[in-house]
Amino acid sequence: MSTSEQELRDWAERIRESIRSGSIEHAKRATLIEYSAWLCKRESTLPFGTAAEYEQICELVRLHLLRSMMESFEERSRKMELWVMALAVAALISSVVQIFSPVLFRERPTASAPPAPATQSAAPRPDVLPSAHPLDTAPPAIQPKDVGKKP
């Protein structure tokens, strides 16, 4: 028996013991990759006895390797989800500030400030006519009550 054969037997026993004890279910990704690398060698079928046992062990190691990869993807997606939630909250806060900024940040006049001039943008009220309205100063011949009457 050469050293490489003994080494293969040791690896096969280590993999079998990991399966029997159930520690393969919680094995690190690096350990599972190492098992896969040893199982990929052409000579690794010899210490397992039958081909069916070898294939089952290879499939088991492959499935647990996939499981560990999926767990790492889930962990990464959880972190990404937290970042997305934080950015969504920041966007919401920014939107609320933009909506209410005219109310929250308007300048309030101080006691020493002169009063603001009246603007002309106010809509005229039809029930109150200004004193300089053309009908108030019109000659009596064209007063509104006389409109439409014949002289």
N, CA, C and O atoms as a GROMACS GRO file, in nm:
protein
  604
    1MET      N    1   0.083  -0.116   0.000
    1MET     CA    2   0.000   0.000   0.000
    1MET      C    3   0.089   0.124   0.000
    1MET      O    4   0.176   0.138   0.086
    2SER      N    5   0.066   0.213  -0.097
    2SER     CA    6   0.147   0.334  -0.105
    2SER      C    7   0.083   0.444  -0.021
    2SER      O    8  -0.027   0.428   0.033
    3THR      N    9   0.154   0.555  -0.010
    3THR     CA   10   0.106   0.666   0.071
    3THR      C   11  -0.022   0.725   0.014
    3THR      O   12  -0.113   0.762   0.088
    4SER      N   13  -0.029   0.734  -0.118
    4SER     CA   14  -0.148   0.792  -0.178
    4SER      C   15  -0.271   0.704  -0.153
    4SER      O   16  -0.381   0.757  -0.135
    5GLU      N   17  -0.255   0.574  -0.152
    5GLU     CA   18  -0.368   0.486  -0.122
    5GLU      C   19  -0.412   0.504   0.023
    5GLU      O   20  -0.532   0.509   0.051
    6GLN      N   21  -0.317   0.513   0.113
    6GLN     CA   22  -0.350   0.534   0.254
    6GLN      C   23  -0.419   0.670   0.273
    6GLN      O   24  -0.514   0.683   0.350
    7GLU      N   25  -0.368   0.768   0.202
    7GLU     CA   26  -0.428   0.901   0.210
    7GLU      C   27  -0.573   0.899   0.158
    7GLU      O   28  -0.661   0.962   0.218
    8LEU      N   29  -0.598   0.826   0.048
    8LEU     CA   30  -0.734   0.814  -0.005
    8LEU      C   31  -0.825   0.744   0.095
    8LEU      O   32  -0.940   0.784   0.112
    9ARG      N   33  -0.774   0.640   0.161
    9ARG     CA   34  -0.853   0.569   0.261
    9ARG      C   35  -0.885   0.660   0.380
    9ARG      O   36  -0.995   0.658   0.434
   10ASP      N   37  -0.787   0.739   0.420
   10ASP     CA   38  -0.810   0.832   0.530
   10ASP      C   39  -0.919   0.935   0.494
   10ASP      O   40  -1.007   0.966   0.574
   11TRP      N   41  -0.910   0.986   0.373
   11TRP     CA   42  -1.012   1.083   0.329
   11TRP      C   43  -1.150   1.017   0.320
   11TRP      O   44  -1.250   1.075   0.360
   12ALA      N   45  -1.153   0.896   0.268
   12ALA     CA   46  -1.281   0.825   0.258
   12ALA      C   47  -1.340   0.803   0.398
   12ALA      O   48  -1.460   0.819   0.418
   13GLU      N   49  -1.254   0.766   0.493
   13GLU     CA   50  -1.302   0.744   0.630
   13GLU      C   51  -1.348   0.876   0.693
   13GLU      O   52  -1.447   0.879   0.766
   14ARG      N   53  -1.276   0.984   0.665
   14ARG     CA   54  -1.315   1.114   0.719
   14ARG      C   55  -1.451   1.156   0.664
   14ARG      O   56  -1.534   1.210   0.738
   15ILE      N   57  -1.475   1.132   0.534
   15ILE     CA   58  -1.603   1.168   0.473
   15ILE      C   59  -1.714   1.081   0.530
   15ILE      O   60  -1.822   1.131   0.563
   16ARG      N   61  -1.688   0.950   0.543
   16ARG     CA   62  -1.789   0.858   0.599
   16ARG      C   63  -1.824   0.898   0.743
   16ARG      O   64  -1.941   0.898   0.781
   17GLU      N   65  -1.723   0.930   0.822
   17GLU     CA   66  -1.747   0.969   0.961
   17GLU      C   67  -1.828   1.099   0.969
   17GLU      O   68  -1.914   1.114   1.056
   18SER      N   69  -1.800   1.191   0.879
   18SER     CA   70  -1.876   1.316   0.874
   18SER      C   71  -2.023   1.290   0.841
   18SER      O   72  -2.112   1.355   0.894
   19ILE      N   73  -2.047   1.194   0.753
   19ILE     CA   74  -2.184   1.159   0.716
   19ILE      C   75  -2.254   1.087   0.831
   19ILE      O   76  -2.369   1.117   0.863
   20ARG      N   77  -2.184   0.991   0.893
   20ARG     CA   78  -2.243   0.915   1.004
   20ARG      C   79  -2.278   1.004   1.123
   20ARG      O   80  -2.383   0.988   1.184
   21SER      N   81  -2.190   1.094   1.155
   21SER     CA   82  -2.212   1.179   1.272
   21SER      C   83  -2.311   1.292   1.245
   21SER      O   84  -2.363   1.353   1.339
   22GLY      N   85  -2.337   1.320   1.120
   22GLY     CA   86  -2.428   1.429   1.085
   22GLY      C   87  -2.360   1.564   1.078
   22GLY      O   88  -2.425   1.666   1.054
   23SER      N   89  -2.230   1.566   1.098
   23SER     CA   90  -2.160   1.695   1.094
   23SER      C   91  -2.152   1.751   0.953
   23SER      O   92  -2.120   1.869   0.935
   24ILE      N   93  -2.179   1.669   0.853
   24ILE     CA   94  -2.177   1.719   0.714
   24ILE      C   95  -2.290   1.820   0.692
   24ILE      O   96  -2.280   1.906   0.605
   25GLU      N   97  -2.397   1.808   0.771
   25GLU     CA   98  -2.510   1.900   0.757
   25GLU      C   99  -2.474   2.043   0.796
   25GLU      O  100  -2.534   2.139   0.748
   26HIS      N  101  -2.375   2.057   0.883
   26HIS     CA  102  -2.334   2.190   0.930
   26HIS      C  103  -2.191   2.222   0.888
   26HIS      O  104  -2.130   2.316   0.940
   27ALA      N  105  -2.138   2.144   0.796
   27ALA     CA  106  -1.998   2.164   0.753
   27ALA      C  107  -1.983   2.296   0.679
   27ALA      O  108  -2.075   2.341   0.610
   28LYS      N  109  -1.868   2.355   0.693
   28LYS     CA  110  -1.837   2.480   0.625
   28LYS      C  111  -1.823   2.453   0.475
   28LYS      O  112  -1.800   2.340   0.432
   29ARG      N  113  -1.836   2.557   0.401
   29ARG     CA  114  -1.826   2.546   0.255
   29ARG      C  115  -1.687   2.498   0.213
   29ARG      O  116  -1.674   2.418   0.121
   30ALA      N  117  -1.584   2.546   0.279
   30ALA     CA  118  -1.447   2.507   0.245
   30ALA      C  119  -1.426   2.357   0.265
   30ALA      O  120  -1.360   2.292   0.185
   31THR      N  121  -1.483   2.303   0.373
   31THR     CA  122  -1.472   2.159   0.399
   31THR      C  123  -1.542   2.079   0.291
   31THR      O  124  -1.490   1.978   0.244
   32LEU      N  125  -1.660   2.122   0.252
   32LEU     CA  126  -1.735   2.052   0.147
   32LEU      C  127  -1.664   2.060   0.013
   32LEU      O  128  -1.668   1.964  -0.065
   33ILE      N  129  -1.601   2.171  -0.015
   33ILE     CA  130  -1.524   2.183  -0.139
   33ILE      C  131  -1.404   2.089  -0.136
   33ILE      O  132  -1.368   2.028  -0.236
   34GLU      N  133  -1.344   2.078  -0.018
   34GLU     CA  134  -1.230   1.986  -0.003
   34GLU      C  135  -1.275   1.841  -0.024
   34GLU      O  136  -1.207   1.764  -0.091
   35TYR      N  137  -1.390   1.804   0.033
   35TYR     CA  138  -1.444   1.669   0.011
   35TYR      C  139  -1.470   1.646  -0.137
   35TYR      O  140  -1.439   1.539  -0.191
   36SER      N  141  -1.528   1.745  -0.203
   36SER     CA  142  -1.558   1.732  -0.346
   36SER      C  143  -1.431   1.714  -0.427
   36SER      O  144  -1.427   1.634  -0.521
   37ALA      N  145  -1.328   1.787  -0.391
   37ALA     CA  146  -1.201   1.774  -0.464
   37ALA      C  147  -1.143   1.634  -0.450
   37ALA      O  148  -1.091   1.578  -0.547
   38TRP      N  149  -1.153   1.576  -0.330
   38TRP     CA  150  -1.101   1.440  -0.311
   38TRP      C  151  -1.187   1.338  -0.383
   38TRP      O  152  -1.136   1.238  -0.434
   39LEU      N  153  -1.315   1.362  -0.387
   39LEU     CA  154  -1.404   1.267  -0.454
   39LEU      C  155  -1.392   1.273  -0.606
   39LEU      O  156  -1.430   1.178  -0.674
   40CYS      N  157  -1.341   1.381  -0.659
   40CYS     CA  158  -1.326   1.396  -0.804
   40CYS      C  159  -1.205   1.318  -0.858
   40CYS      O  160  -1.196   1.296  -0.979
   41LYS      N  161  -1.115   1.278  -0.774
   41LYS     CA  162  -0.999   1.202  -0.820
   41LYS      C  163  -1.042   1.065  -0.870
   41LYS      O  164  -1.132   1.003  -0.812
   42ARG      N  165  -0.980   1.020  -0.972
   42ARG     CA  166  -1.017   0.893  -1.033
   42ARG      C  167  -0.998   0.776  -0.937
   42ARG      O  168  -1.078   0.682  -0.937
   43GLU      N  169  -0.895   0.782  -0.856
   43GLU     CA  170  -0.865   0.672  -0.765
   43GLU      C  171  -0.955   0.670  -0.641
   43GLU      O  172  -0.950   0.574  -0.564
   44SER      N  173  -1.034   0.771  -0.622
   44SER     CA  174  -1.113   0.781  -0.499
   44SER      C  175  -1.226   0.680  -0.492
   44SER      O  176  -1.284   0.662  -0.385
   45THR      N  177  -1.258   0.614  -0.601
   45THR     CA  178  -1.364   0.512  -0.597
   45THR      C  179  -1.318   0.386  -0.524
   45THR      O  180  -1.401   0.312  -0.472
   46LEU      N  181  -1.188   0.361  -0.519
   46LEU     CA  182  -1.136   0.237  -0.460
   46LEU      C  183  -1.169   0.220  -0.312
   46LEU      O  184  -1.214   0.112  -0.273
   47PRO      N  185  -1.150   0.323  -0.226
   47PRO     CA  186  -1.175   0.299  -0.083
   47PRO      C  187  -1.323   0.285  -0.046
   47PRO      O  188  -1.354   0.245   0.067
   48PHE      N  189  -1.413   0.316  -0.135
   48PHE     CA  190  -1.555   0.311  -0.101
   48PHE      C  191  -1.619   0.175  -0.128
   48PHE      O  192  -1.735   0.154  -0.092
   49GLY      N  193  -1.550   0.086  -0.188
   49GLY     CA  194  -1.605  -0.048  -0.212
   49GLY      C  195  -1.689  -0.053  -0.338
   49GLY      O  196  -1.637  -0.086  -0.444
   50THR      N  197  -1.816  -0.020  -0.327
   50THR     CA  198  -1.904  -0.030  -0.443
   50THR      C  199  -1.921   0.106  -0.510
   50THR      O  200  -1.902   0.211  -0.449
   51ALA      N  201  -1.957   0.100  -0.637
   51ALA     CA  202  -1.979   0.224  -0.713
   51ALA      C  203  -2.104   0.297  -0.664
   51ALA      O  204  -2.110   0.420  -0.665
   52ALA      N  205  -2.203   0.220  -0.620
   52ALA     CA  206  -2.327   0.282  -0.571
   52ALA      C  207  -2.301   0.364  -0.445
   52ALA      O  208  -2.354   0.474  -0.430
   53GLU      N  209  -2.219   0.312  -0.355
   53GLU     CA  210  -2.186   0.386  -0.233
   53GLU      C  211  -2.109   0.514  -0.268
   53GLU      O  212  -2.136   0.621  -0.212
   54TYR      N  213  -2.016   0.502  -0.359
   54TYR     CA  214  -1.937   0.618  -0.403
   54TYR      C  215  -2.029   0.726  -0.463
   54TYR      O  216  -2.015   0.844  -0.431
   55GLU      N  217  -2.122   0.686  -0.548
   55GLU     CA  218  -2.212   0.781  -0.612
   55GLU      C  219  -2.305   0.848  -0.510
   55GLU      O  220  -2.333   0.968  -0.520
   56GLN      N  221  -2.351   0.772  -0.412
   56GLN     CA  222  -2.437   0.830  -0.309
   56GLN      C  223  -2.361   0.933  -0.226
   56GLN      O  224  -2.414   1.039  -0.193
   57ILE      N  225  -2.238   0.900  -0.192
   57ILE     CA  226  -2.157   0.994  -0.114
   57ILE      C  227  -2.127   1.119  -0.195
   57ILE      O  228  -2.132   1.230  -0.142
   58CYS      N  229  -2.096   1.102  -0.322
   58CYS     CA  230  -2.070   1.219  -0.408
   58CYS      C  231  -2.194   1.307  -0.417
   58CYS      O  232  -2.184   1.430  -0.408
   59GLU      N  233  -2.310   1.246  -0.434
   59GLU     CA  234  -2.434   1.323  -0.444
   59GLU      C  235  -2.466   1.394  -0.312
   59GLU      O  236  -2.511   1.508  -0.313
   60LEU      N  237  -2.442   1.328  -0.201
   60LEU     CA  238  -2.467   1.388  -0.071
   60LEU      C  239  -2.377   1.510  -0.048
   60LEU      O  240  -2.423   1.614  -0.001
   61VAL      N  241  -2.250   1.494  -0.081
   61VAL     CA  242  -2.156   1.607  -0.066
   61VAL      C  243  -2.198   1.721  -0.159
   61VAL      O  244  -2.193   1.838  -0.119
   62ARG      N  245  -2.239   1.690  -0.281
   62ARG     CA  246  -2.281   1.792  -0.377
   62ARG      C  247  -2.404   1.868  -0.326
   62ARG      O  248  -2.410   1.990  -0.335
   63LEU      N  249  -2.501   1.794  -0.272
   63LEU     CA  250  -2.622   1.858  -0.220
   63LEU      C  251  -2.593   1.950  -0.101
   63LEU      O  252  -2.649   2.058  -0.091
   64HIS      N  253  -2.505   1.906  -0.013
   64HIS     CA  254  -2.471   1.991   0.102
   64HIS      C  255  -2.388   2.112   0.059
   64HIS      O  256  -2.396   2.218   0.121
   65LEU      N  257  -2.310   2.096  -0.046
   65LEU     CA  258  -2.237   2.210  -0.100
   65LEU      C  259  -2.335   2.312  -0.160
   65LEU      O  260  -2.318   2.432  -0.141
   66LEU      N  261  -2.436   2.265  -0.230
   66LEU     CA  262  -2.540   2.354  -0.282
   66LEU      C  263  -2.615   2.423  -0.168
   66LEU      O  264  -2.645   2.542  -0.176
   67ARG      N  265  -2.645   2.349  -0.063
   67ARG     CA  266  -2.712   2.408   0.053
   67ARG      C  267  -2.631   2.521   0.113
   67ARG      O  268  -2.684   2.628   0.144
   68SER      N  269  -2.502   2.498   0.128
   68SER     CA  270  -2.417   2.603   0.188
   68SER      C  271  -2.409   2.726   0.097
   68SER      O  272  -2.403   2.839   0.145
   69MET      N  273  -2.410   2.702  -0.034
   69MET     CA  274  -2.407   2.816  -0.127
   69MET      C  275  -2.538   2.894  -0.118
   69MET      O  276  -2.537   3.018  -0.121
   70MET      N  277  -2.650   2.823  -0.108
   70MET     CA  278  -2.779   2.891  -0.098
   70MET      C  279  -2.789   2.970   0.032
   70MET      O  280  -2.846   3.079   0.034
   71GLU      N  281  -2.734   2.917   0.140
   71GLU     CA  282  -2.736   2.990   0.267
   71GLU      C  283  -2.655   3.119   0.257
   71GLU      O  284  -2.695   3.222   0.311
   72SER      N  285  -2.542   3.113   0.187
   72SER     CA  286  -2.462   3.236   0.172
   72SER      C  287  -2.534   3.337   0.083
   72SER      O  288  -2.525   3.457   0.106
   73PHE      N  289  -2.607   3.288  -0.020
   73PHE     CA  290  -2.686   3.379  -0.103
   73PHE      C  291  -2.798   3.444  -0.022
   73PHE      O  292  -2.825   3.563  -0.038
   74GLU      N  293  -2.862   3.366   0.064
   74GLU     CA  294  -2.968   3.421   0.149
   74GLU      C  295  -2.914   3.528   0.244
   74GLU      O  296  -2.978   3.630   0.266
   75GLU      N  297  -2.797   3.502   0.298
   75GLU     CA  298  -2.736   3.600   0.389
   75GLU      C  299  -2.706   3.730   0.315
   75GLU      O  300  -2.731   3.839   0.367
   76ARG      N  301  -2.653   3.717   0.194
   76ARG     CA  302  -2.625   3.836   0.113
   76ARG      C  303  -2.753   3.910   0.077
   76ARG      O  304  -2.758   4.033   0.078
   77SER      N  305  -2.858   3.834   0.044
   77SER     CA  306  -2.984   3.899   0.006
   77SER      C  307  -3.048   3.968   0.126
   77SER      O  308  -3.114   4.071   0.110
   78ARG      N  309  -3.030   3.914   0.248
   78ARG     CA  310  -3.081   3.981   0.368
   78ARG      C  311  -3.012   4.116   0.387
   78ARG      O  312  -3.077   4.215   0.419
   79LYS      N  313  -2.882   4.118   0.367
   79LYS     CA  314  -2.809   4.245   0.380
   79LYS      C  315  -2.855   4.344   0.273
   79LYS      O  316  -2.873   4.463   0.301
   80MET      N  317  -2.875   4.294   0.152
   80MET     CA  318  -2.920   4.381   0.044
   80MET      C  319  -3.060   4.434   0.074
   80MET      O  320  -3.090   4.550   0.046
   81GLU      N  321  -3.145   4.350   0.130
   81GLU     CA  322  -3.280   4.391   0.166
   81GLU      C  323  -3.278   4.503   0.269
   81GLU      O  324  -3.357   4.597   0.260
   82LEU      N  325  -3.188   4.494   0.367
   82LEU     CA  326  -3.176   4.599   0.467
   82LEU      C  327  -3.133   4.731   0.404
   82LEU      O  328  -3.184   4.837   0.440
   83TRP      N  329  -3.039   4.725   0.310
   83TRP     CA  330  -2.995   4.845   0.240
   83TRP      C  331  -3.110   4.906   0.160
   83TRP      O  332  -3.128   5.028   0.160
   84VAL      N  333  -3.186   4.822   0.093
   84VAL     CA  334  -3.299   4.873   0.013
   84VAL      C  335  -3.402   4.939   0.104
   84VAL      O  336  -3.455   5.045   0.071
   85MET      N  337  -3.431   4.875   0.217
   85MET     CA  338  -3.527   4.933   0.311
   85MET      C  339  -3.478   5.068   0.363
   85MET      O  340  -3.555   5.163   0.372
   86ALA      N  341  -3.350   5.077   0.396
   86ALA     CA  342  -3.294   5.203   0.447
   86ALA      C  343  -3.302   5.312   0.341
   86ALA      O  344  -3.335   5.426   0.372
   87LEU      N  345  -3.273   5.278   0.216
   87LEU     CA  346  -3.281   5.377   0.110
   87LEU      C  347  -3.426   5.419   0.084
   87LEU      O  348  -3.452   5.535   0.054
   88ALA      N  349  -3.519   5.326   0.095
   88ALA     CA  350  -3.661   5.359   0.077
   88ALA      C  351  -3.708   5.455   0.187
   88ALA      O  352  -3.782   5.549   0.159
   89VAL      N  353  -3.666   5.431   0.310
   89VAL     CA  354  -3.703   5.520   0.420
   89VAL      C  355  -3.641   5.658   0.399
   89VAL      O  356  -3.706   5.760   0.422
   90ALA      N  357  -3.516   5.660   0.354
   90ALA     CA  358  -3.451   5.790   0.328
   90ALA      C  359  -3.523   5.865   0.216
   90ALA      O  360  -3.540   5.987   0.225
   91ALA      N  361  -3.566   5.794   0.112
   91ALA     CA  362  -3.640   5.859   0.004
   91ALA      C  363  -3.775   5.911   0.053
   91ALA      O  364  -3.818   6.019   0.013
   92LEU      N  365  -3.840   5.836   0.139
   92LEU     CA  366  -3.968   5.879   0.195
   92LEU      C  367  -3.951   6.005   0.279
   92LEU      O  368  -4.029   6.100   0.268
   93ILE      N  369  -3.850   6.006   0.363
   93ILE     CA  370  -3.824   6.123   0.447
   93ILE      C  371  -3.792   6.244   0.359
   93ILE      O  372  -3.840   6.355   0.385
   94SER      N  373  -3.712   6.223   0.256
   94SER     CA  374  -3.678   6.332   0.165
   94SER      C  375  -3.802   6.386   0.095
   94SER      O  376  -3.817   6.508   0.079
   95SER      N  377  -3.891   6.298   0.055
   95SER     CA  378  -4.015   6.342  -0.011
   95SER      C  379  -4.102   6.422   0.084
   95SER      O  380  -4.158   6.524   0.045
   96VAL      N  381  -4.115   6.377   0.208
   96VAL     CA  382  -4.197   6.448   0.306
   96VAL      C  383  -4.138   6.586   0.332
   96VAL      O  384  -4.212   6.684   0.342
   97VAL      N  385  -4.008   6.594   0.343
   97VAL     CA  386  -3.944   6.725   0.365
   97VAL      C  387  -3.969   6.816   0.246
   97VAL      O  388  -3.996   6.935   0.265
   98GLN      N  389  -3.960   6.763   0.124
   98GLN     CA  390  -3.984   6.847   0.007
   98GLN      C  391  -4.130   6.892   0.000
   98GLN      O  392  -4.157   7.005  -0.041
   99ILE      N  393  -4.222   6.806   0.039
   99ILE     CA  394  -4.363   6.842   0.034
   99ILE      C  395  -4.394   6.952   0.136
   99ILE      O  396  -4.465   7.047   0.104
  100PHE      N  397  -4.343   6.938   0.256
  100PHE     CA  398  -4.377   7.032   0.363
  100PHE      C  399  -4.275   7.143   0.382
  100PHE      O  400  -4.289   7.222   0.476
  101SER      N  401  -4.173   7.153   0.299
  101SER     CA  402  -4.071   7.256   0.317
  101SER      C  403  -4.127   7.397   0.302
  101SER      O  404  -4.081   7.486   0.374
  102PRO      N  405  -4.223   7.424   0.213
  102PRO     CA  406  -4.276   7.562   0.210
  102PRO      C  407  -4.343   7.602   0.342
  102PRO      O  408  -4.339   7.718   0.381
  103VAL      N  409  -4.403   7.505   0.409
  103VAL     CA  410  -4.469   7.536   0.536
  103VAL      C  411  -4.367   7.542   0.649
  103VAL      O  412  -4.374   7.631   0.734
  104LEU      N  413  -4.274   7.450   0.650
  104LEU     CA  414  -4.179   7.441   0.761
  104LEU      C  415  -4.071   7.548   0.756
  104LEU      O  416  -4.027   7.596   0.861
  105PHE      N  417  -4.028   7.585   0.637
  105PHE     CA  418  -3.911   7.672   0.625
  105PHE      C  419  -3.943   7.810   0.569
  105PHE      O  420  -3.852   7.877   0.519
  106ARG      N  421  -4.068   7.856   0.575
  106ARG     CA  422  -4.099   7.988   0.524
  106ARG      C  423  -4.046   8.093   0.621
  106ARG      O  424  -4.034   8.070   0.742
  107GLU      N  425  -4.015   8.208   0.566
  107GLU     CA  426  -3.962   8.317   0.650
  107GLU      C  427  -4.078   8.384   0.721
  107GLU      O  428  -4.179   8.417   0.659
  108ARG      N  429  -4.063   8.403   0.847
  108ARG     CA  430  -4.166   8.471   0.925
  108ARG      C  431  -4.119   8.615   0.947
  108ARG      O  432  -4.003   8.638   0.979
  109PRO      N  433  -4.209   8.712   0.929
  109PRO     CA  434  -4.168   8.852   0.947
  109PRO      C  435  -4.134   8.879   1.093
  109PRO      O  436  -4.199   8.829   1.184
  110THR      N  437  -4.032   8.959   1.112
  110THR     CA  438  -3.993   8.998   1.247
  110THR      C  439  -4.060   9.130   1.282
  110THR      O  440  -4.119   9.193   1.194
  111ALA      N  441  -4.053   9.173   1.406
  111ALA     CA  442  -4.119   9.296   1.451
  111ALA      C  443  -4.058   9.419   1.385
  111ALA      O  444  -4.129   9.517   1.363
  112SER      N  445  -3.930   9.417   1.353
  112SER     CA  446  -3.865   9.534   1.296
  112SER      C  447  -3.877   9.539   1.144
  112SER      O  448  -3.837   9.638   1.082
  113ALA      N  449  -3.930   9.436   1.085
  113ALA     CA  450  -3.940   9.435   0.940
  113ALA      C  451  -4.059   9.519   0.896
  113ALA      O  452  -4.164   9.518   0.961
  114PRO      N  453  -4.044   9.593   0.783
  114PRO     CA  454  -4.157   9.673   0.734
  114PRO      C  455  -4.266   9.580   0.681
  114PRO      O  456  -4.239   9.468   0.640
  115PRO      N  457  -4.389   9.627   0.684
  115PRO     CA  458  -4.497   9.541   0.635
  115PRO      C  459  -4.482   9.514   0.486
  115PRO      O  460  -4.433   9.598   0.410
  116ALA      N  461  -4.524   9.399   0.447
  116ALA     CA  462  -4.514   9.361   0.306
  116ALA      C  463  -4.615   9.440   0.225
  116ALA      O  464  -4.728   9.459   0.270
  117PRO      N  465  -4.576   9.487   0.105
  117PRO     CA  466  -4.670   9.563   0.023
  117PRO      C  467  -4.784   9.473  -0.025
  117PRO      O  468  -4.768   9.353  -0.044
  118ALA      N  469  -4.900   9.536  -0.043
  118ALA     CA  470  -5.014   9.460  -0.092
  118ALA      C  471  -4.989   9.420  -0.236
  118ALA      O  472  -4.939   9.500  -0.315
  119THR      N  473  -5.022   9.302  -0.268
  119THR     CA  474  -4.999   9.255  -0.405
  119THR      C  475  -5.123   9.282  -0.489
  119THR      O  476  -5.234   9.292  -0.437
  120GLN      N  477  -5.102   9.294  -0.616
  120GLN     CA  478  -5.213   9.317  -0.707
  120GLN      C  479  -5.264   9.185  -0.765
  120GLN      O  480  -5.348   9.185  -0.855
  121SER      N  481  -5.214   9.077  -0.715
  121SER     CA  482  -5.254   8.949  -0.771
  121SER      C  483  -5.384   8.898  -0.713
  121SER      O  484  -5.434   8.794  -0.755
  122ALA      N  485  -5.440   8.970  -0.616
  122ALA     CA  486  -5.565   8.924  -0.557
  122ALA      C  487  -5.677   8.942  -0.658
  122ALA      O  488  -5.682   9.043  -0.729
  123ALA      N  489  -5.765   8.847  -0.665
  123ALA     CA  490  -5.876   8.854  -0.760
  123ALA      C  491  -5.976   8.960  -0.713
  123ALA      O  492  -6.006   8.968  -0.594
  124PRO      N  493  -6.028   9.040  -0.804
  124PRO     CA  494  -6.124   9.143  -0.765
  124PRO      C  495  -6.257   9.079  -0.724
  124PRO      O  496  -6.300   8.978  -0.781
  125ARG      N  497  -6.319   9.139  -0.627
  125ARG     CA  498  -6.449   9.090  -0.582
  125ARG      C  499  -6.556   9.161  -0.663
  125ARG      O  500  -6.556   9.284  -0.670
  126PRO      N  501  -6.648   9.087  -0.723
  126PRO     CA  502  -6.748   9.153  -0.808
  126PRO      C  503  -6.852   9.233  -0.729
  126PRO      O  504  -6.914   9.322  -0.785
  127ASP      N  505  -6.871   9.203  -0.600
  127ASP     CA  506  -6.971   9.276  -0.523
  127ASP      C  507  -6.920   9.411  -0.471
  127ASP      O  508  -6.999   9.496  -0.431
  128VAL      N  509  -6.789   9.431  -0.472
  128VAL     CA  510  -6.732   9.557  -0.426
  128VAL      C  511  -6.660   9.619  -0.544
  128VAL      O  512  -6.559   9.566  -0.590
  129LEU      N  513  -6.711   9.730  -0.591
  129LEU     CA  514  -6.647   9.798  -0.704
  129LEU      C  515  -6.556   9.907  -0.651
  129LEU      O  516  -6.589   9.977  -0.555
  130PRO      N  517  -6.440   9.921  -0.713
  130PRO     CA  518  -6.352  10.029  -0.669
  130PRO      C  519  -6.414  10.165  -0.703
  130PRO      O  520  -6.498  10.175  -0.792
  131SER      N  521  -6.371  10.266  -0.631
  131SER     CA  522  -6.431  10.400  -0.649
  131SER      C  523  -6.397  10.460  -0.784
  131SER      O  524  -6.471  10.546  -0.831
  132ALA      N  525  -6.292  10.418  -0.845
  132ALA     CA  526  -6.254  10.475  -0.974
  132ALA      C  527  -6.308  10.390  -1.088
  132ALA      O  528  -6.251  10.391  -1.198
  133HIS      N  529  -6.415  10.319  -1.065
  133HIS     CA  530  -6.470  10.235  -1.169
  133HIS      C  531  -6.534  10.322  -1.276
  133HIS      O  532  -6.596  10.423  -1.241
  134PRO      N  533  -6.521  10.288  -1.405
  134PRO     CA  534  -6.573  10.375  -1.511
  134PRO      C  535  -6.723  10.399  -1.502
  134PRO      O  536  -6.768  10.506  -1.545
  135LEU      N  537  -6.801  10.311  -1.451
  135LEU     CA  538  -6.945  10.332  -1.444
  135LEU      C  539  -6.984  10.431  -1.335
  135LEU      O  540  -7.090  10.494  -1.343
  136ASP      N  541  -6.898  10.445  -1.234
  136ASP     CA  542  -6.928  10.540  -1.127
  136ASP      C  543  -6.914  10.684  -1.176
  136ASP      O  544  -6.984  10.774  -1.128
  137THR      N  545  -6.825  10.707  -1.271
  137THR     CA  546  -6.800  10.843  -1.319
  137THR      C  547  -6.859  10.868  -1.456
  137THR      O  548  -6.832  10.973  -1.515
  138ALA      N  549  -6.937  10.780  -1.508
  138ALA     CA  550  -6.992  10.797  -1.642
  138ALA      C  551  -7.101  10.904  -1.642
  138ALA      O  552  -7.167  10.924  -1.540
  139PRO      N  553  -7.121  10.971  -1.754
  139PRO     CA  554  -7.229  11.069  -1.761
  139PRO      C  555  -7.364  10.999  -1.745
  139PRO      O  556  -7.375  10.880  -1.772
  140PRO      N  557  -7.467  11.073  -1.703
  140PRO     CA  558  -7.596  11.012  -1.674
  140PRO      C  559  -7.662  10.946  -1.794
  140PRO      O  560  -7.747  10.858  -1.777
  141ALA      N  561  -7.625  10.986  -1.912
  141ALA     CA  562  -7.690  10.929  -2.030
  141ALA      C  563  -7.657  10.781  -2.049
  141ALA      O  564  -7.736  10.709  -2.110
  142ILE      N  565  -7.545  10.735  -1.999
  142ILE     CA  566  -7.510  10.595  -2.023
  142ILE      C  567  -7.500  10.516  -1.892
  142ILE      O  568  -7.420  10.423  -1.883
  143GLN      N  569  -7.577  10.549  -1.796
  143GLN     CA  570  -7.582  10.472  -1.671
  143GLN      C  571  -7.641  10.335  -1.701
  143GLN      O  572  -7.722  10.323  -1.793
  144PRO      N  573  -7.605  10.234  -1.630
  144PRO     CA  574  -7.652  10.099  -1.658
  144PRO      C  575  -7.805  10.088  -1.655
  144PRO      O  576  -7.859  10.008  -1.730
  145LYS      N  577  -7.876  10.164  -1.573
  145LYS     CA  578  -8.020  10.152  -1.567
  145LYS      C  579  -8.084  10.204  -1.695
  145LYS      O  580  -8.197  10.166  -1.728
  146ASP      N  581  -8.014  10.291  -1.767
  146ASP     CA  582  -8.068  10.346  -1.890
  146ASP      C  583  -8.030  10.266  -2.012
  146ASP      O  584  -8.080  10.295  -2.121
  147VAL      N  585  -7.946  10.171  -2.000
  147VAL     CA  586  -7.900  10.094  -2.115
  147VAL      C  587  -8.017  10.018  -2.171
  147VAL      O  588  -8.090   9.954  -2.095
  148GLY      N  589  -8.037  10.022  -2.298
  148GLY     CA  590  -8.144   9.950  -2.362
  148GLY      C  591  -8.272  10.031  -2.375
  148GLY      O  592  -8.362   9.989  -2.447
  149LYS      N  593  -8.284  10.146  -2.308
  149LYS     CA  594  -8.403  10.232  -2.320
  149LYS      C  595  -8.387  10.322  -2.440
  149LYS      O  596  -8.276  10.362  -2.475
  150LYS      N  597  -8.497  10.354  -2.502
  150LYS     CA  598  -8.495  10.447  -2.615
  150LYS      C  599  -8.520  10.588  -2.564
  150LYS      O  600  -8.605  10.608  -2.476
  151PRO      N  601  -8.447  10.688  -2.617
  151PRO     CA  602  -8.466  10.827  -2.571
  151PRO      C  603  -8.592  10.890  -2.617
  151PRO      O  604  -8.619  11.006  -2.585
   0.00000   0.00000   0.00000
